[in-house]
Structure formats: structure tokens, C-alpha cells
Amino acid sequence: MSESVSPNGQADEVVLRVEELQVFYDTPAGPVRALDGVSFDLHRGERMGLVGESGSGKTTLAVALMRLLRPPGHVVGGRVLLEGQDLRTMSEDELRAVRLKEIALVPQAAMNSLNPVMRVDTQIADGILAHEPGLRRQAIRARVVDALARVGLSPAMGDRYPDQLSGGQRQRAAMAVAVALNPKVIVADEPTSALDVVVQRQVMATLGRIQEGLEAAVILIGHDLGLIAQFADTIGVLYAGRLAEYGPIDRILERPRHPYTRLLLDSLPTLDGKRALVGIPGLPPALLNLPPGCPFAPRCPLAFDRCRDETPELQDVGPDWRVACHLYPEHADLPSFPEGVPTDDGGVVPGPVAGAGATAPGVGSAP
């Protein structure tokens, strides 16, 4: 197990290290680069949020970490180190011993992930028995009841089939399967999708309580930046299969450095007063044949010539804070977005957005 600096600034254990992870999907027209060089560290007890538009690579990252990719998807490069062991090089038997016990997935759409013809308690017991086959029936029952209690379900709920549960109860049941063996890393792929706001809050409170009890690290994947902001310590912003920004969530929410992060935040409503919501112009790029340069350049109101020719690398802009943008290190903060700036794909940024007051290269000055 390696040691690094945790989000609170103290030396801490790195339980999961992802290095230059690349995932392609083979198609008749060529490989689709779903993930292209994603790297990050996850510390013990850390809550990491992962956000981005549909097609940015979030769910692909989740299944790649678990080594659950199926053709035509495949990992073509990089490493996934769980406490120093590379999951990519493990045999199937070694992987089965680690999956669920050391790293577990709370999948999206619990109704699709739970077996519809098996009772919930049987599904929890199956995971336990796969790793501890010698347990007696009484001990298994105690473990199942404990897993249900952790997620706020009574033992009676274990006797039901998934279709006899509400949406929130099904999500909790899927969570019980994932945490029954006390994993060190929990990957939660949009665990609140299709749930109403009240149930979303309850599910997230349950996940937070479990995470604290286990001192596990969590990767929370989702579209709802507001929900993730209430849960996470750090945040990674994915765009076109690459990390655009990664760092402490409180600093990124206060002073985002990447134009894409800024636009994601400005698309959210606020309680500070009425204001026009700013939609992100254009659409995410097709991943089959990405043009040269920054993949966000066609939609970016601050793009200049270098952005269209050279792909930006992640660079440090603060403690544990990295951004893939050519505006740095020349700028100390993200420049303001000039009003009505057209983007390359025909969109227009609809209004002024507060920034540091600097002028971006290509919008009045050179870097």
C-alpha cells in the first residue's frame, strides 16, 4: 500500500491508484476512445465524485475498475492498483477473491442488477458464501441481517423479491449486497438515478453512514453536481474520456479553473437569487475520431489557436488540484467569459459569467 497526501492535507493510505487508464470500444468504423489516459489516487476514507455529461466515460470507468467490461469494450493501457496489486494482471480466480470483498460496485438501475427470481437475502448470502464458503447457516443469516440493517432495511425485506420493493428499497438492497463483506473501496454508479428527491437524500445519507462505518473510500458517479457537492471531498470532471479538472471539491466549486467546469456549475440553479441558467453550447464530440487539440475547444468560449492544435495535459494549479487547460500557468484564475462569444460549433455563450476579470488568449490579448 502506498502513501500520499489525502484531501485534508495529511499523509494517508492510497487504497486505489489509477494510472493512465485507456478503454476503447471496437466498432466497424474504428476504435472509440471511451477513456484516454485517466489517472487519480483514492485515499482511505475519501469520498470522490465523478461528473460529466452523458458519454463522458463515467460508467465505463466504473466497470473498468471492476474489470467487468465486455466486448466490444476492452482496456488497452494503464494500471488499476488496489493496495498495490494491479487488478488488470490478476487471474480470474484472483479477481473473484478481490471483487466484492475488497472493491465493490453499487450499480446503476438496481432493478436490472438484482436477480428478479431470487429473494434479496439469498442474493446477499450468495456474495458472502462465494468468499466464505465454510460459514454455517446461522452465521450467514446473521451477516445478511446485519447487511440489511446497515442500509436501513428490516430482516423482513430480505424475504421479498426485488419487484416487491420500492425503488429506494431496491437501491438499498443493491447497496447491502455491495457492503456485506466490508469492502475497502465502493464504486457507486449513479445510485440515485430515477429516484425522487427525498429518497435520493435518504440513499445518499445511507451511503455516507456506511462509508464512515467501514472507513471505506467511495467513488460516486453521477450527473447531479449539486448532490455530489454535498457528499464528496474531491471531484473529477470528465470530458470526452479525459479528466478536465480534478481536486478538492470546495475549492473547485468556489473557483473552477476549467471552462467546462465553470459552465457545468453555471447550468445549476442557485438559492442566492434569480438568474438566467447558462446552457453549455453545442454537444460533446464523437469519440471515434476526435480532432486534434483540446476536445472541449469547439464549445469553449475561451479557446484560442493552441487549443485547436495541441491536447492539454493535466497540470498543477494548486495543492492536489490539476487542470487540463492551456490557459495555465499564464493565468492565475479562470478568465471571465465575454458576453455573446460564439463557439466553433455554432453555439453562443448567452451572457457574462463572473470570473477573475482577466482576458482570455484569443479574446483580446495573447498569453
C-alpha positions as CSV (number, residue, x, y, z in Angstrom):
1,M,0.0,0.0,0.0
2,S,1.4,3.4,-1.0
3,E,1.2,6.6,1.0
4,S,0.3,10.0,-0.4
5,V,-1.4,13.2,0.7
6,S,-5.1,13.0,1.4
7,P,-7.6,15.7,0.6
8,N,-7.3,17.1,4.2
9,G,-3.6,17.6,3.7
10,Q,-2.4,14.7,5.9
11,A,-0.3,11.7,4.9
12,D,-2.7,8.9,4.3
13,E,-3.0,5.5,2.6
14,V,-3.7,5.3,-1.1
15,V,-6.1,2.4,-1.5
16,L,-6.7,2.8,-5.2
17,R,-4.4,4.3,-7.8
18,V,-5.5,4.6,-11.4
19,E,-2.7,5.3,-13.9
20,E,-3.2,6.3,-17.5
21,L,-6.3,4.1,-17.9
22,Q,-7.4,3.7,-21.5
23,V,-10.6,1.9,-22.6
24,F,-11.6,1.5,-26.2
25,Y,-14.7,0.1,-27.8
26,D,-14.1,-1.6,-31.1
27,T,-16.5,-0.6,-33.9
28,P,-16.6,-1.3,-37.7
29,A,-15.5,2.3,-38.2
30,G,-12.6,2.0,-35.8
31,P,-11.9,2.2,-32.0
32,V,-13.9,4.6,-29.9
33,R,-11.7,6.1,-27.1
34,A,-14.1,5.9,-24.2
35,L,-11.3,6.6,-21.6
36,D,-8.0,8.1,-22.7
37,G,-5.3,8.4,-20.0
38,V,-7.3,8.8,-16.8
39,S,-5.2,9.0,-13.6
40,F,-6.1,9.7,-10.0
41,D,-5.4,8.5,-6.4
42,L,-8.1,7.5,-3.9
43,H,-7.2,7.6,-0.2
44,R,-8.7,5.5,2.6
45,G,-11.9,7.2,3.7
46,E,-12.0,9.6,0.8
47,R,-15.2,10.5,-1.0
48,M,-14.5,11.2,-4.6
49,G,-17.2,12.5,-7.0
50,L,-17.0,11.9,-10.8
51,V,-19.2,14.1,-13.0
52,G,-19.6,14.8,-16.7
53,E,-22.2,14.8,-19.5
54,S,-23.6,11.6,-20.9
55,G,-20.9,9.8,-22.9
56,S,-18.0,11.3,-21.0
57,G,-16.8,7.9,-19.8
58,K,-18.2,7.7,-16.2
59,T,-19.9,4.3,-16.3
60,T,-17.1,2.9,-18.5
61,L,-14.6,3.9,-15.7
62,A,-16.8,2.2,-13.1
63,V,-16.9,-1.2,-14.9
64,A,-13.3,-0.9,-16.0
65,L,-12.2,-0.6,-12.3
66,M,-14.2,-3.7,-11.5
67,R,-12.9,-5.5,-14.7
68,L,-16.5,-6.1,-15.8
69,L,-16.0,-4.7,-19.3
70,R,-17.5,-6.9,-22.0
71,P,-16.7,-6.9,-25.8
72,P,-16.5,-4.7,-27.7
73,G,-15.0,-2.8,-24.8
74,H,-11.5,-3.5,-23.6
75,V,-8.8,-1.9,-21.6
76,V,-5.8,-1.1,-23.8
77,G,-3.5,0.6,-21.4
78,G,-2.8,1.8,-17.9
79,R,-2.9,0.2,-14.4
80,V,-5.5,-0.1,-11.6
81,L,-3.7,-0.6,-8.4
82,L,-5.7,-1.8,-5.4
83,E,-3.4,-1.6,-2.4
84,G,-0.5,-2.0,-4.8
85,Q,-2.0,-5.0,-6.7
86,D,-2.8,-4.4,-10.3
87,L,-6.3,-5.6,-11.0
88,R,-5.5,-5.7,-14.7
89,T,-3.0,-8.5,-14.3
90,M,-4.9,-10.7,-11.9
91,S,-6.1,-14.1,-12.9
92,E,-9.9,-14.7,-12.9
93,D,-9.6,-16.6,-9.6
94,E,-7.6,-13.9,-8.0
95,L,-10.0,-11.3,-9.2
96,R,-13.0,-13.2,-7.8
97,A,-11.3,-13.2,-4.4
98,V,-10.9,-9.4,-4.5
99,R,-14.2,-8.3,-6.1
100,L,-16.9,-7.6,-3.6
101,K,-14.6,-8.3,-0.7
102,E,-12.0,-5.5,-1.4
103,I,-13.7,-3.5,-4.1
104,A,-17.5,-3.5,-4.7
105,L,-19.9,-1.9,-7.1
106,V,-23.2,-0.3,-6.4
107,P,-24.6,-0.5,-9.9
108,Q,-26.9,1.9,-11.7
109,A,-30.6,0.8,-12.0
110,A,-30.9,-1.7,-9.1
111,M,-33.9,-3.4,-10.7
112,N,-31.7,-4.5,-13.6
113,S,-28.8,-5.6,-11.3
114,L,-30.8,-7.7,-8.8
115,N,-31.9,-11.1,-9.9
116,P,-35.7,-10.9,-10.2
117,V,-36.3,-14.6,-9.3
118,M,-34.2,-14.7,-6.1
119,R,-35.1,-13.2,-2.8
120,V,-33.0,-10.4,-1.6
121,D,-31.5,-12.2,1.4
122,T,-30.4,-15.1,-0.9
123,Q,-28.6,-12.7,-3.2
124,I,-26.7,-11.2,-0.2
125,A,-25.9,-14.6,1.1
126,D,-24.6,-15.7,-2.3
127,G,-21.9,-13.0,-2.2
128,I,-20.9,-13.9,1.3
129,L,-20.7,-17.7,0.5
130,A,-18.6,-17.0,-2.6
131,H,-15.9,-15.7,-0.3
132,E,-16.5,-17.6,2.9
133,P,-17.9,-21.0,1.8
134,G,-17.5,-22.6,5.2
135,L,-19.9,-20.4,7.1
136,R,-22.7,-22.1,8.9
137,R,-26.3,-21.2,8.1
138,Q,-26.9,-19.3,11.3
139,A,-23.7,-17.2,10.8
140,I,-24.8,-16.4,7.2
141,R,-28.2,-15.3,8.4
142,A,-26.7,-13.0,11.0
143,R,-24.4,-11.5,8.3
144,V,-27.4,-10.9,6.0
145,V,-29.5,-9.3,8.7
146,D,-26.5,-7.0,9.6
147,A,-26.1,-6.0,5.9
148,L,-29.8,-5.2,5.7
149,A,-29.7,-3.2,8.9
150,R,-26.7,-1.1,7.6
151,V,-28.8,0.1,4.7
152,G,-31.9,0.7,6.8
153,L,-33.9,-2.4,5.8
154,S,-35.7,-4.8,8.2
155,P,-35.0,-8.5,8.0
156,A,-38.5,-9.0,6.6
157,M,-37.4,-7.1,3.5
158,G,-34.8,-9.8,2.8
159,D,-37.6,-12.3,2.3
160,R,-39.0,-10.3,-0.7
161,Y,-38.3,-10.4,-4.4
162,P,-36.9,-7.2,-6.0
163,D,-40.2,-6.4,-7.7
164,Q,-41.9,-6.3,-4.3
165,L,-39.7,-3.4,-3.2
166,S,-39.9,0.3,-3.9
167,G,-37.3,2.0,-6.0
168,G,-35.5,3.3,-2.9
169,Q,-35.7,-0.1,-1.2
170,R,-34.2,-1.8,-4.3
171,Q,-31.3,0.6,-4.3
172,R,-30.7,-0.1,-0.6
173,A,-30.8,-3.8,-1.3
174,A,-28.2,-3.5,-4.0
175,M,-26.1,-1.5,-1.6
176,A,-26.5,-4.3,1.0
177,V,-25.1,-6.8,-1.5
178,A,-22.1,-4.5,-2.1
179,V,-21.2,-3.8,1.5
180,A,-21.9,-7.2,3.1
181,L,-18.2,-8.1,3.1
182,N,-16.9,-4.7,4.3
183,P,-15.0,-3.6,1.1
184,K,-12.3,-1.0,1.2
185,V,-13.4,0.7,-2.0
186,I,-17.1,1.3,-3.0
187,V,-17.8,2.4,-6.6
188,A,-21.3,3.8,-6.7
189,D,-22.6,4.4,-10.3
190,E,-25.4,6.9,-10.1
191,P,-27.1,5.2,-7.1
192,T,-29.9,7.7,-7.0
193,S,-31.0,7.7,-10.7
194,A,-34.8,7.5,-11.2
195,L,-35.4,8.2,-7.5
196,D,-37.4,11.2,-6.2
197,V,-35.5,14.0,-4.3
198,V,-36.5,12.8,-0.8
199,V,-35.4,9.2,-1.5
200,Q,-32.2,10.4,-3.1
201,R,-31.3,12.2,0.1
202,Q,-32.1,9.1,2.1
203,V,-30.0,6.9,-0.1
204,M,-27.0,9.3,0.0
205,A,-27.3,9.6,3.8
206,T,-27.2,5.7,4.0
207,L,-24.2,5.5,1.7
208,G,-22.4,8.2,3.8
209,R,-23.1,6.4,7.0
210,I,-21.9,3.0,5.7
211,Q,-18.8,4.6,4.3
212,E,-17.9,6.2,7.6
213,G,-18.6,3.0,9.5
214,L,-16.3,1.0,7.2
215,E,-13.7,3.8,6.7
216,A,-14.0,2.8,3.0
217,A,-13.2,5.0,0.1
218,V,-16.0,5.9,-2.3
219,I,-16.2,6.9,-5.9
220,L,-19.6,8.4,-6.5
221,I,-20.5,8.7,-10.2
222,G,-23.4,11.0,-11.3
223,H,-24.9,13.8,-13.3
224,D,-26.2,15.8,-10.3
225,L,-23.3,18.1,-9.4
226,G,-25.4,19.6,-6.5
227,L,-25.9,16.1,-5.0
228,I,-22.2,15.2,-5.4
229,A,-21.2,18.5,-3.9
230,Q,-23.0,17.6,-0.6
231,F,-21.2,14.3,-0.4
232,A,-17.7,14.3,-1.9
233,D,-14.3,15.5,-0.7
234,T,-12.8,15.6,-4.1
235,I,-14.2,15.8,-7.6
236,G,-13.1,14.7,-11.0
237,V,-14.7,16.3,-14.1
238,L,-14.6,14.0,-17.1
239,Y,-15.0,15.3,-20.7
240,A,-14.6,13.1,-23.8
241,G,-12.9,10.3,-21.8
242,R,-10.3,12.6,-20.1
243,L,-10.1,14.4,-16.8
244,A,-10.6,18.1,-17.4
245,E,-10.2,19.1,-13.7
246,Y,-9.5,17.2,-10.5
247,G,-9.1,18.4,-7.0
248,P,-10.8,19.4,-3.6
249,I,-14.5,20.0,-4.2
250,D,-14.8,23.1,-2.0
251,R,-12.1,24.9,-3.9
252,I,-13.3,23.8,-7.3
253,L,-16.9,24.9,-6.5
254,E,-15.6,28.3,-5.4
255,R,-13.0,28.9,-8.1
256,P,-13.3,26.4,-11.0
257,R,-10.3,26.6,-13.3
258,H,-11.5,24.7,-16.4
259,P,-14.1,26.5,-18.6
260,Y,-16.1,23.2,-18.8
261,T,-16.3,23.0,-15.0
262,R,-17.4,26.7,-14.9
263,L,-20.2,26.0,-17.4
264,L,-21.4,22.9,-15.6
265,L,-21.7,25.0,-12.4
266,D,-23.5,27.8,-14.2
267,S,-26.1,25.4,-15.5
268,L,-27.3,24.7,-12.0
269,P,-30.0,26.7,-10.2
270,T,-29.0,28.7,-7.1
271,L,-30.8,29.9,-4.0
272,D,-28.8,33.2,-4.0
273,G,-31.4,34.8,-6.3
274,K,-32.9,34.6,-9.7
275,R,-30.6,34.4,-12.6
276,A,-30.6,33.0,-16.1
277,L,-29.3,29.5,-16.3
278,V,-26.4,29.1,-18.8
279,G,-26.6,26.1,-21.0
280,I,-23.3,24.7,-22.4
281,P,-23.3,25.4,-26.1
282,G,-23.1,22.6,-28.6
283,L,-22.8,18.9,-28.0
284,P,-20.0,16.6,-26.7
285,P,-17.7,15.4,-29.5
286,A,-17.9,12.0,-31.2
287,L,-15.2,9.8,-29.7
288,L,-14.5,7.9,-32.8
289,N,-12.3,10.5,-34.5
290,L,-11.5,13.3,-32.1
291,P,-10.0,16.3,-33.7
292,P,-6.5,17.4,-32.7
293,G,-6.2,19.7,-29.7
294,C,-8.4,20.1,-26.6
295,P,-11.7,18.1,-27.1
296,F,-13.6,20.9,-25.4
297,A,-12.2,23.6,-27.7
298,P,-15.2,23.7,-30.2
299,R,-17.5,24.6,-27.4
300,C,-15.2,26.7,-25.2
301,P,-15.7,30.5,-25.2
302,L,-12.1,31.0,-24.2
303,A,-10.5,28.8,-26.9
304,F,-7.5,30.1,-28.9
305,D,-5.3,28.7,-31.6
306,R,-3.2,26.5,-29.4
307,C,-6.3,24.8,-28.0
308,R,-7.2,23.6,-31.5
309,D,-3.8,22.2,-32.2
310,E,-2.4,20.8,-29.0
311,T,-4.0,18.5,-26.5
312,P,-3.6,19.9,-23.0
313,E,-2.0,17.8,-20.2
314,L,-3.1,17.9,-16.6
315,Q,-1.0,20.4,-14.7
316,D,-0.9,21.5,-11.1
317,V,-2.8,24.7,-10.3
318,G,-2.8,24.3,-6.5
319,P,-2.3,21.7,-3.8
320,D,-3.8,18.4,-5.0
321,W,-5.5,20.4,-7.8
322,R,-5.0,19.7,-11.5
323,V,-6.5,21.1,-14.7
324,A,-6.1,20.2,-18.4
325,C,-6.2,23.6,-20.0
326,H,-3.8,25.8,-21.9
327,L,-4.8,28.9,-20.0
328,Y,-2.4,27.9,-17.3
329,P,0.2,28.7,-16.0
330,E,-0.1,32.1,-17.7
331,H,-3.3,32.9,-15.8
332,A,-3.8,32.7,-12.0
333,D,-7.6,32.2,-12.3
334,L,-10.1,31.4,-15.0
335,P,-10.8,34.5,-17.1
336,S,-14.3,35.9,-17.4
337,F,-16.5,34.7,-20.3
338,P,-17.2,37.6,-22.6
339,E,-20.8,38.1,-23.4
340,G,-22.2,36.5,-26.6
341,V,-18.9,34.8,-27.6
342,P,-19.7,32.4,-30.5
343,T,-18.2,28.9,-30.3
344,D,-16.8,26.8,-33.1
345,D,-19.8,24.5,-33.3
346,G,-22.3,27.4,-33.8
347,G,-23.3,27.9,-30.2
348,V,-23.2,31.2,-28.3
349,V,-22.4,31.7,-24.7
350,P,-25.5,33.6,-23.7
351,G,-24.2,36.1,-21.1
352,P,-21.4,37.3,-18.9
353,V,-20.1,34.9,-16.3
354,A,-18.2,36.0,-13.3
355,G,-14.5,35.2,-13.3
356,A,-11.2,36.7,-12.2
357,G,-11.5,39.6,-14.6
358,A,-8.7,38.5,-16.8
359,T,-9.0,38.4,-20.6
360,A,-8.5,35.0,-22.2
361,P,-6.0,34.5,-25.0
362,G,-7.7,35.0,-28.4
363,V,-10.4,37.3,-26.8
364,G,-8.4,40.4,-26.7
365,S,-4.8,39.5,-25.6
366,A,-2.2,36.9,-26.2
367,P,-0.9,34.8,-23.3
